[in-house]
Amino acid sequence: MKIDALIVPELNEELIESKIYTIRGQKVMLDFELAEIYGYETKRFNEQVKNNIERFDDDFRFRITKEEYEVILRSKKSTAQNWVMGNKGGRTSLPYVFTEQGVYMLMTVLRGELATKQSKSLIRMFKNMKDYIIESNDLITQNNYLNLFRLINENTNKIQTLEERFENVIKDFSKDINKHYLILNGERIEADIAYQEIYKSAQKSIYIIDDYIDIKTLQLLKSASNNLEVVIFSDNKAKNKLNSSFIDDFIKDTGVSITLRKNNNRFHDRYIIIDFNKLTEKIYHCGASSKDAGKRITTITKIEENIIYNKLINEIINNEKLVL
């Protein structure tokens, strides 16, 4: 989730050079400074990385030690001074750093117009800075020079690949304009397919929390197995959009049994809970009602900290049944 109030810096080589540090013999960038570049809160930025953690090996991203962080603070007189451990308002954990390869991988994870713009700027600046490194006064051994030459070739290929990917993403969003899409965990997907894939993954139960339901809500559930417990928690604020006849016909046609219970104004947002209280449990936060799937761009995000929600869901499980 991006924060509109954050000021996203205009990138230039001087700014980027000031945010590159040498740790363990590698050039790295701090997580919170990359978050600032991309217009994210640090916490949300690291959540995006965590959601794609299989892409970030230890040579792409690692947590620095307190001693390494203190070296950075001593060498710098900018935003890092506001992140001293233990300061009021400061972070309580040591930051992660991203190597150059990690930054390139980050570019494939962060989506959106701003992310694309900032990533392209970083790519161009990294390329220019390689010339700066070669022309600097630092003594470079022949072995280091050969390694540097190899890295330049590798990164040039990566830059070309990334630019091609950006072009494909832009083309992808401009085609099939008559289809309805949403964003599921950062990936663009046809709206109906997104819900169907979520429902198909259920082994024991499907709970839907949504105050606005209609026949489309039921149609999307046709992909669910007929031996599941399906419960819809709703205050049915979309009056006259769904009635008991629709429910009865749906159960008769599909064999999927549905129970409707009141939400009692407990939840404002929409949620889908798969296999509640089971090892296979998954909880999704939905930006819009499933009945409006694909009408406008919306996002479905898998929640990582299920335990926070389990107690709240338990509070509505035995709510009074909803009468249509």
C-alpha angles and dihedrals in degrees: 000000000000123000114228092205093062114103109229110212123235103243124236134157094257091054093047093046089053090056098050118093135180112238123166089351093304134107108241142170126218120248095233093049091050088048089054091050091052096042097248135131106247092243093052091044092055090046089059089052092046090053088058099032093138087072095056113073120185091266089056099047134007140160115252126223126250090253092052091049091051089053089055092049092051092050096049139061103189140072094332089071088068091059101062110148113259097013115135107267092012128119120278098212134055115263129250120237128210124216119218090267089049091053090051090051089048088059090063092053105046112075137192140068095289093047091051092049094049093044092053090050091050092049092053093045094048088053092051092045092057087065088049091053092052092048095045124107094247113122109246119194118221090250092052090045091054091047090049091050090051092050092049090054092047093048093046088058091047091050090053091048092049093048089051090050092051090051091050092050091052091048091046092057093048097053130073089029092169093061122089117238141180135180115256113189091332096314124109110235139160107274100233092045091053093057093041092053091051093049093045090058092063117109102172113009149355120210118187121192109195131132092201113064135157141152090297088062088059096042092059090054092062089090091063122100113259094232095066131107105242118189126175116199108200144142087210096230090167090079120206092009093107133025138179092264091062090050093049092048091048093052091047093049099043107023088230109135116216130196120195121206132175120260091207090209090291096128125040098182128060122256139178116205118194120199095350114217092003129114088252093054117144127177123200127194110214123204093207140017115277089237087067095046110156098000089113133002109281137160135235114197128188110231115229101195101059095165091071090061101037095078091049092049091049088058093063101037093095097039118139115281116263114241114206 
